[in-house]
Amino acid sequence: MNPQTQFCHNPECPARGNVCQGTILIFSQKQQRYDCKVCGKTFSATKGTPFYRLHTAVDLVTLVLTLLVHGCPTQAIVAAFGFDERTVASWQQRAGRHAQQVHEHIVEQGQVDLQHVQADELWVKLVGQRVWMAMAMAVPSRLWLGGVCSPKRDKALITALVQRVRRSALSTAILVCVDGLASYASAFPAAFRHSVVTGRRGRPRLVLAAGFQLAQVVKHSTKHQVTSVTQRVVQGTKTAITAVLAATRTGAMINTAYIERLNATFRSRLSCLTRRGRAIAHTQVLVSGGMWLVGGSYNFCTWHASLRERAPSGASQKWKERTPAMAAGLTDHCWTLKEFLLYRVPLPLWVPAKRRGRPPKGPAQSSRTAAA
């Protein structure tokens, strides 16, 4: 137990979210609890993680989640370990919520140089229904930028996805390549434009950010067979788009090959996405939890072969392996899944409430009042 890496989880504590401030002490080694000197509250060592208040060992839960992340069906885990299917589903949902919080805390802070973004959507078969899953990625770093699940493939789904991309972007000068869905052509420009204040009366004019480019790959099918493909430039010029593709080394023409390859990775790692499989999910919440868990482990815990760099001369290995998060500059090492699940998202720092009315009388003011 290391109190220097902990922070108080009490929302009412003035020292909440502060790390390495000397306010956290070890309360009980046996019970794995800490104590806050400021508010006097104690909290568990697993507070803020998916293992909080679980009666199963952390290593065993991590092992089950590792199998889920690599595409093992829930029914196989139930047969191998003897757990109830609802218990395994609950662990997956817990881990999915935690992965979403970690993603929003680290990735969606406007610190990623996206350069080239691709987005796509696929449908997931549930019991008696199906839902749509829309995802996006930064192609140069292969970083997964998040996803959104919805029963309908409409503009609301695409807008929610675009907002996640916008929160991750360091610069608005990016190239976006998507499929022929019409919602992309309106959702992306709406999110990447800004208002121009002129000092005149009325609502300021909205202007699209300089350097933003949008292209679509439209597939034409006949009897469920793709017969032709059309590249369409929606925003920008073909010359500028080709220059971005050459600079990022992501192809010679407009394409969505990278996001489609990422879809294949998710299909192999999330059992409910397997084509013609029997591991069907029951609820949309379970699909969303599995998506965030797989996406988080893909970003932080998985080496990517296309991201490796040649090691400096004299090193013990010829290549230096990298994860998408390392390539994006968000971390300096490959996380283990246990490290990812034990990562605690700090609470926002405590801000005292603004006092209304007259200020309280201090000692100096009271003495002046008495002298008068």
C-alpha positions as CSV (number, residue, x, y, z in Angstrom):
1,M,0.0,0.0,0.0
2,N,1.4,3.4,-1.0
3,P,-0.5,6.4,0.3
4,Q,1.5,8.7,-1.9
5,T,-0.5,7.5,-5.0
6,Q,-3.9,7.8,-3.3
7,F,-6.4,10.7,-3.0
8,C,-9.5,11.3,-1.0
9,H,-12.7,10.2,-2.7
10,N,-15.1,12.1,-0.4
11,P,-16.9,14.7,-2.6
12,E,-17.2,17.1,0.4
13,C,-13.5,17.0,1.3
14,P,-11.5,20.1,0.5
15,A,-8.5,17.8,-0.3
16,R,-10.4,15.6,-2.8
17,G,-8.4,14.5,-5.8
18,N,-5.1,15.8,-4.5
19,V,-2.2,13.4,-4.9
20,C,1.2,13.5,-3.1
21,Q,0.0,16.2,-0.6
22,G,0.6,14.1,2.6
23,T,-3.0,14.1,3.5
24,I,-3.6,10.3,3.1
25,L,-2.4,7.7,5.7
26,I,-2.7,4.0,5.9
27,F,-5.7,3.1,8.1
28,S,-5.5,-0.7,8.0
29,Q,-3.1,-3.0,6.2
30,K,-5.3,-6.0,6.8
31,Q,-8.5,-4.4,5.5
32,Q,-6.7,-2.4,2.8
33,R,-8.1,0.9,3.8
34,Y,-6.7,4.5,3.8
35,D,-7.5,7.5,6.0
36,C,-7.8,11.2,5.0
37,K,-6.4,13.6,7.6
38,V,-8.5,16.5,6.3
39,C,-12.0,15.1,6.4
40,G,-11.3,12.1,8.7
41,K,-13.0,9.6,6.3
42,T,-11.6,6.2,5.4
43,F,-11.9,4.5,2.1
44,S,-10.9,1.2,0.5
45,A,-7.8,0.7,-1.6
46,T,-10.1,-0.4,-4.5
47,K,-12.3,2.7,-4.4
48,G,-12.7,4.1,-7.9
49,T,-11.9,0.8,-9.6
50,P,-14.1,-2.0,-11.0
51,F,-13.0,-4.2,-8.0
52,Y,-14.7,-2.0,-5.4
53,R,-16.8,-4.1,-3.0
54,L,-16.2,-7.3,-4.9
55,H,-15.7,-10.5,-2.9
56,T,-13.7,-12.2,-5.6
57,A,-9.9,-11.9,-5.8
58,V,-8.6,-9.1,-8.0
59,D,-6.3,-11.4,-10.0
60,L,-9.2,-13.8,-10.8
61,V,-11.5,-11.0,-11.9
62,T,-8.6,-9.6,-14.1
63,L,-8.1,-13.1,-15.6
64,V,-11.8,-13.3,-16.5
65,L,-11.8,-9.8,-18.0
66,T,-8.6,-10.6,-20.0
67,L,-10.5,-13.5,-21.6
68,L,-13.4,-11.3,-22.4
69,V,-11.2,-8.7,-24.0
70,H,-9.7,-11.4,-26.3
71,G,-13.0,-12.6,-27.6
72,C,-13.8,-15.5,-25.2
73,P,-17.6,-16.0,-25.0
74,T,-19.2,-15.6,-21.7
75,Q,-20.6,-19.2,-21.8
76,A,-17.1,-20.6,-22.1
77,I,-16.0,-18.6,-19.0
78,V,-19.1,-19.9,-17.1
79,A,-18.2,-23.4,-18.0
80,A,-14.5,-23.1,-17.1
81,F,-14.8,-21.1,-13.8
82,G,-18.3,-21.9,-12.6
83,F,-19.4,-18.3,-12.2
84,D,-22.9,-17.2,-12.9
85,E,-23.4,-15.6,-16.3
86,R,-24.9,-12.5,-14.7
87,T,-21.8,-12.2,-12.5
88,V,-19.5,-12.2,-15.5
89,A,-21.8,-9.7,-17.3
90,S,-21.7,-7.4,-14.2
91,W,-17.9,-7.5,-14.1
92,Q,-17.8,-6.6,-17.8
93,Q,-20.2,-3.6,-17.3
94,R,-18.1,-2.4,-14.3
95,A,-14.9,-2.6,-16.3
96,G,-16.6,-0.9,-19.3
97,R,-17.8,2.1,-17.2
98,H,-14.3,2.4,-15.7
99,A,-12.7,2.2,-19.2
100,Q,-15.0,5.0,-20.4
101,Q,-13.9,7.2,-17.5
102,V,-10.2,6.6,-18.1
103,H,-10.7,7.3,-21.8
104,E,-12.5,10.6,-21.1
105,H,-9.9,11.6,-18.6
106,I,-6.8,10.8,-20.7
107,V,-7.8,10.8,-24.4
108,E,-10.6,13.4,-24.5
109,Q,-8.6,16.3,-23.2
110,G,-7.7,18.0,-26.5
111,Q,-4.1,16.8,-26.5
112,V,-4.0,14.4,-29.4
113,D,-2.7,15.6,-32.8
114,L,-5.2,13.7,-34.9
115,Q,-4.1,14.7,-38.5
116,H,-6.2,12.0,-40.2
117,V,-9.4,10.6,-38.7
118,Q,-11.6,7.8,-40.1
119,A,-15.1,6.9,-38.8
120,D,-17.5,4.0,-39.5
121,E,-20.5,2.3,-38.0
122,L,-21.5,-1.4,-37.8
123,W,-24.6,-3.1,-36.4
124,V,-24.7,-5.5,-33.5
125,K,-27.2,-8.3,-33.2
126,L,-29.0,-8.5,-29.8
127,V,-31.7,-10.8,-28.5
128,G,-34.7,-9.8,-30.6
129,Q,-33.2,-6.5,-31.9
130,R,-30.0,-4.9,-33.1
131,V,-28.1,-1.7,-32.3
132,W,-25.7,0.4,-34.2
133,M,-22.1,1.0,-33.0
134,A,-20.2,4.0,-34.4
135,M,-16.5,4.4,-33.8
136,A,-13.6,6.6,-34.9
137,M,-9.8,6.4,-34.9
138,A,-6.8,8.6,-35.4
139,V,-5.0,6.9,-38.3
140,P,-1.4,8.0,-37.8
141,S,-1.3,6.8,-34.2
142,R,-4.0,4.1,-34.6
143,L,-5.6,5.6,-31.5
144,W,-9.3,4.6,-30.9
145,L,-11.2,7.8,-30.2
146,G,-14.3,6.3,-28.7
147,G,-17.6,4.9,-29.8
148,V,-21.3,5.4,-29.4
149,C,-24.1,2.8,-29.4
150,S,-27.7,3.6,-30.4
151,P,-30.8,1.6,-31.6
152,K,-30.9,3.9,-34.7
153,R,-28.4,4.9,-37.3
154,D,-29.3,8.5,-37.4
155,K,-27.8,12.0,-37.1
156,A,-27.9,11.8,-33.3
157,L,-25.6,8.8,-33.3
158,I,-23.1,10.4,-35.6
159,T,-23.2,13.8,-33.7
160,A,-22.4,12.1,-30.4
161,L,-19.4,10.4,-32.1
162,V,-18.2,13.6,-33.7
163,Q,-18.3,15.4,-30.3
164,R,-15.9,12.8,-28.9
165,V,-13.6,13.3,-31.8
166,R,-13.7,17.1,-31.3
167,R,-12.9,16.8,-27.6
168,S,-9.8,14.8,-28.4
169,A,-8.4,17.1,-31.1
170,L,-5.5,19.3,-30.4
171,S,-5.9,21.1,-33.7
172,T,-8.9,21.5,-36.0
173,A,-6.8,21.2,-39.1
174,I,-7.5,17.5,-39.8
175,L,-8.6,15.2,-42.6
176,V,-11.7,13.1,-42.1
177,C,-12.5,10.1,-44.3
178,V,-15.9,8.4,-43.8
179,D,-18.4,6.3,-45.8
180,G,-21.3,7.6,-47.7
181,L,-23.7,8.3,-44.8
182,A,-25.2,11.7,-45.2
183,S,-25.1,12.6,-41.5
184,Y,-21.3,12.8,-41.6
185,A,-21.3,15.6,-44.1
186,S,-23.3,17.9,-41.7
187,A,-22.2,16.6,-38.3
188,F,-18.4,17.1,-38.7
189,P,-18.5,20.7,-40.2
190,A,-21.0,21.7,-37.4
191,A,-18.6,20.5,-34.7
192,F,-15.4,21.9,-36.2
193,R,-16.6,25.5,-36.9
194,H,-16.2,28.5,-34.6
195,S,-17.9,31.8,-34.2
196,V,-16.3,35.0,-35.5
197,V,-17.0,38.0,-33.3
198,T,-17.2,41.3,-35.2
199,G,-18.7,43.6,-32.6
200,R,-21.9,44.0,-34.5
201,R,-25.4,43.2,-33.2
202,G,-26.8,39.8,-33.7
203,R,-25.5,36.2,-33.6
204,P,-21.9,35.9,-34.7
205,R,-21.2,34.1,-37.9
206,L,-19.9,30.5,-37.8
207,V,-16.9,29.7,-39.9
208,L,-15.4,26.3,-40.6
209,A,-11.9,25.9,-39.1
210,A,-9.0,26.4,-41.5
211,G,-7.4,23.2,-42.7
212,F,-10.4,21.0,-42.0
213,Q,-11.1,18.6,-44.9
214,L,-13.8,16.0,-45.3
215,A,-14.0,13.2,-47.9
216,Q,-16.3,10.3,-48.4
217,V,-16.0,6.8,-49.8
218,V,-19.3,5.8,-51.4
219,K,-19.8,2.1,-52.2
220,H,-22.3,1.1,-54.8
221,S,-23.9,-2.3,-54.4
222,T,-26.0,-4.6,-56.4
223,K,-27.7,-7.6,-54.7
224,H,-25.4,-7.2,-51.7
225,Q,-22.3,-7.1,-53.8
226,V,-20.1,-4.0,-54.1
227,T,-19.8,-3.1,-57.8
228,S,-18.0,0.2,-57.7
229,V,-16.5,2.8,-55.3
230,T,-16.6,6.5,-55.6
231,Q,-14.3,9.0,-53.7
232,R,-16.1,12.2,-53.0
233,V,-14.6,15.5,-51.7
234,V,-17.0,17.3,-49.4
235,Q,-14.8,19.9,-47.9
236,G,-11.4,21.0,-49.2
237,T,-9.6,20.0,-52.4
238,K,-8.3,16.8,-53.7
239,T,-4.8,18.1,-53.9
240,A,-4.8,19.1,-50.3
241,I,-6.3,15.8,-49.2
242,T,-3.6,13.9,-51.2
243,A,-0.9,15.9,-49.5
244,V,-2.2,15.0,-46.0
245,L,-2.4,11.3,-47.0
246,A,1.2,11.5,-48.2
247,A,2.4,13.3,-45.1
248,T,0.8,10.9,-42.7
249,R,1.6,7.8,-44.9
250,T,-2.0,6.6,-44.8
251,G,-2.6,5.8,-48.4
252,A,-2.4,7.3,-51.9
253,M,-6.1,7.9,-52.3
254,I,-9.2,8.6,-50.2
255,N,-10.0,5.4,-48.2
256,T,-11.5,4.0,-45.0
257,A,-9.3,0.9,-44.8
258,Y,-7.9,1.6,-41.4
259,I,-11.3,2.0,-39.6
260,E,-12.5,-1.1,-41.3
261,R,-9.5,-3.0,-40.1
262,L,-10.2,-1.7,-36.6
263,N,-13.8,-3.1,-37.0
264,A,-12.3,-6.5,-37.7
265,T,-10.2,-6.2,-34.5
266,F,-13.3,-5.4,-32.5
267,R,-15.1,-8.3,-34.1
268,S,-12.4,-10.7,-33.0
269,R,-12.1,-9.3,-29.5
270,L,-15.8,-8.8,-28.6
271,S,-17.7,-12.0,-28.9
272,C,-21.1,-10.5,-29.6
273,L,-19.7,-8.9,-32.7
274,T,-18.6,-12.2,-34.3
275,R,-20.4,-12.8,-37.5
276,R,-22.7,-15.8,-37.5
277,G,-21.9,-16.5,-33.9
278,R,-24.1,-17.7,-31.0
279,A,-22.7,-15.4,-28.3
280,I,-25.4,-12.8,-28.6
281,A,-25.6,-9.9,-26.2
282,H,-28.8,-9.3,-24.2
283,T,-28.8,-5.6,-23.7
284,Q,-27.3,-2.4,-25.2
285,V,-25.6,-1.6,-21.9
286,L,-23.6,-4.8,-22.1
287,V,-22.5,-4.1,-25.7
288,S,-21.4,-0.6,-24.7
289,G,-19.5,-1.9,-21.7
290,G,-17.7,-4.4,-23.9
291,M,-16.9,-1.8,-26.5
292,W,-15.2,0.5,-24.0
293,L,-13.3,-2.3,-22.3
294,V,-12.0,-3.6,-25.7
295,G,-11.2,-0.1,-26.9
296,G,-9.3,0.8,-23.7
297,S,-7.2,-2.3,-23.7
298,Y,-6.5,-1.7,-27.5
299,N,-5.2,1.8,-26.8
300,F,-3.2,1.2,-23.7
301,C,-2.4,-2.6,-23.4
302,T,-1.8,-3.8,-26.9
303,W,1.3,-3.6,-29.0
304,H,0.6,-2.5,-32.6
305,A,2.9,-4.0,-35.2
306,S,2.6,-1.0,-37.6
307,L,3.6,1.4,-34.9
308,R,7.0,-0.1,-34.0
309,E,10.1,2.1,-34.5
310,R,13.7,1.1,-35.1
311,A,15.6,1.0,-31.9
312,P,18.7,3.2,-31.5
313,S,22.1,1.6,-32.2
314,G,23.4,-0.5,-29.3
315,A,20.0,-1.5,-28.0
316,S,19.3,-5.1,-27.1
317,Q,16.4,-5.3,-29.5
318,K,16.1,-4.2,-33.1
319,W,12.7,-2.7,-32.9
320,K,10.9,-0.6,-30.2
321,E,7.3,-1.7,-29.8
322,R,4.6,0.9,-29.2
323,T,0.9,1.0,-28.3
324,P,-1.6,3.5,-29.9
325,A,-1.5,5.5,-26.7
326,M,2.3,5.6,-26.8
327,A,2.3,6.7,-30.4
328,A,-0.2,9.5,-29.5
329,G,2.1,10.7,-26.7
330,L,-0.4,9.8,-23.9
331,T,1.8,7.4,-22.0
332,D,5.4,6.1,-22.1
333,H,4.9,2.4,-21.6
334,C,2.5,-0.5,-22.3
335,W,0.0,-1.0,-19.6
336,T,-1.1,-4.3,-18.3
337,L,-4.8,-4.9,-18.1
338,K,-4.6,-4.9,-14.3
339,E,-2.8,-1.6,-14.3
340,F,-5.5,-0.2,-16.6
341,L,-8.3,-1.4,-14.3
342,L,-6.6,-0.1,-11.2
343,Y,-6.1,3.4,-12.7
344,R,-8.0,5.8,-10.5
345,V,-9.5,8.9,-12.2
346,P,-9.1,11.7,-9.8
347,L,-12.1,13.8,-8.7
348,P,-12.2,17.5,-9.7
349,L,-10.4,19.7,-7.3
350,W,-12.6,21.2,-4.5
351,V,-13.7,24.8,-5.1
352,P,-15.2,26.6,-2.1
353,A,-18.8,27.8,-2.7
354,K,-19.2,31.5,-3.4
355,R,-20.6,33.3,-0.4
356,R,-23.5,35.6,-0.9
357,G,-24.5,38.5,1.2
358,R,-22.4,40.7,3.5
359,P,-18.9,39.3,4.4
360,P,-18.6,38.0,8.0
361,K,-17.2,40.4,10.6
362,G,-13.6,39.8,11.4
363,P,-11.7,40.7,14.6
364,A,-10.5,44.1,13.1
365,Q,-13.9,45.1,11.9
366,S,-15.5,44.1,15.3
367,S,-13.0,46.2,17.3
368,R,-13.7,49.3,15.1
369,T,-17.4,48.8,15.5
370,A,-17.0,48.6,19.3
371,A,-14.7,51.7,19.4
372,A,-17.3,53.8,17.5
